[in-house]
Amino acid sequence: MHTISEVISLELIEKEKYSKYRNFKDKYILIDDEELVKDLKRGQFLIDDDIDELELLRFRILSSRFDNRNLYMTIAPTMNCNFNCIYCYEKPREENIFMTEEV
């Protein structure tokens, strides 16, 4: 048995195959196309029941923290955010800060 994963993904799929996927997702009609099932698993649109999705997600998040193959950066051209979250601003802001044209 396979369950449906609601991860954010993008895939190009033929209309007929998409119809089979939607029938499985919405009406629980089994997919009779082995290649489609294989492709959906590879894209993680389908996962096996014995896989713990939350544990897999935790693993990926923690692994990415210690992976030095990629550098992730957040570029903030303006600090004009009105949420003032503690994780973005260690100290409360007195005023909004903007990047100068020179920068």
C-alpha positions as CSV (number, residue, x, y, z in Angstrom):
1,M,0.0,0.0,0.0
2,H,1.2,3.5,-0.7
3,T,0.2,6.8,0.9
4,I,0.3,10.2,-0.6
5,S,2.9,12.7,0.3
6,E,1.9,16.3,0.4
7,V,5.4,17.7,-0.1
8,I,6.0,20.6,-2.4
9,S,7.1,19.3,-5.7
10,L,6.9,20.1,-9.3
11,E,6.5,17.5,-12.0
12,L,5.4,17.4,-15.7
13,I,3.0,14.6,-16.2
14,E,0.8,13.5,-19.1
15,K,-2.9,14.2,-18.7
16,E,-3.9,10.5,-18.6
17,K,-1.3,9.7,-15.9
18,Y,-2.3,12.7,-13.9
19,S,-5.9,11.5,-14.0
20,K,-4.7,8.1,-12.6
21,Y,-2.8,9.9,-9.8
22,R,-5.8,12.1,-9.0
23,N,-8.1,9.1,-8.9
24,F,-5.8,7.4,-6.4
25,K,-5.4,10.6,-4.3
26,D,-9.1,11.6,-4.3
27,K,-11.0,8.3,-4.8
28,Y,-8.4,5.7,-3.6
29,I,-8.5,3.9,-6.9
30,L,-5.2,1.9,-7.3
31,I,-2.8,2.9,-10.0
32,D,-2.4,0.0,-12.5
33,D,0.7,1.6,-14.2
34,E,3.9,0.3,-12.6
35,E,6.1,2.9,-14.4
36,L,3.9,5.7,-13.2
37,V,4.0,4.4,-9.6
38,K,7.8,4.2,-9.9
39,D,8.0,7.8,-11.2
40,L,5.6,9.0,-8.5
41,K,7.7,7.4,-5.8
42,R,10.9,8.9,-7.2
43,G,9.3,12.3,-7.1
44,Q,8.0,11.5,-3.6
45,F,4.4,12.0,-4.6
46,L,3.8,8.5,-3.3
47,I,5.7,6.9,-0.4
48,D,5.6,3.4,1.1
49,D,3.6,3.0,4.3
50,D,6.7,1.9,6.2
51,I,8.4,5.3,5.7
52,D,8.0,7.8,8.5
53,E,7.6,11.1,6.7
54,L,8.2,13.3,9.7
55,E,11.3,11.4,10.6
56,L,12.6,11.7,7.1
57,L,11.9,15.4,7.1
58,R,13.7,15.9,10.4
59,F,16.7,13.9,9.0
60,R,16.9,16.1,5.9
61,I,16.7,19.3,7.9
62,L,19.3,18.2,10.3
63,S,21.5,16.9,7.6
64,S,21.3,20.1,5.6
65,R,22.6,22.1,8.7
66,F,25.9,20.2,8.7
67,D,26.2,19.8,4.9
68,N,29.0,22.1,3.6
69,R,28.5,21.4,-0.1
70,N,26.0,24.3,-0.4
71,L,25.9,27.8,1.0
72,Y,22.5,29.2,1.8
73,M,22.2,32.9,2.3
74,T,19.3,35.3,3.0
75,I,19.7,38.7,1.3
76,A,17.7,41.4,3.0
77,P,17.8,44.6,0.9
78,T,15.5,46.2,3.4
79,M,14.8,45.6,7.1
80,N,11.3,47.1,6.7
81,C,9.5,44.1,8.0
82,N,6.8,44.8,10.5
83,F,6.8,41.4,12.2
84,N,10.0,42.2,14.2
85,C,10.5,38.5,15.0
86,I,13.1,37.7,17.6
87,Y,15.0,35.2,15.3
88,C,15.5,38.0,12.7
89,Y,16.3,40.8,15.1
90,E,18.3,39.9,18.2
91,K,17.6,43.4,19.6
92,P,14.4,45.3,19.0
93,R,14.8,47.8,16.2
94,E,14.4,51.5,16.8
95,E,13.8,52.4,13.2
96,N,13.6,50.7,9.8
97,I,16.9,50.3,8.0
98,F,17.3,50.5,4.2
99,M,20.2,49.6,1.9
100,T,21.7,52.7,0.3
101,E,21.9,53.0,-3.5
102,E,25.7,52.7,-3.2
103,V,25.5,49.3,-1.5
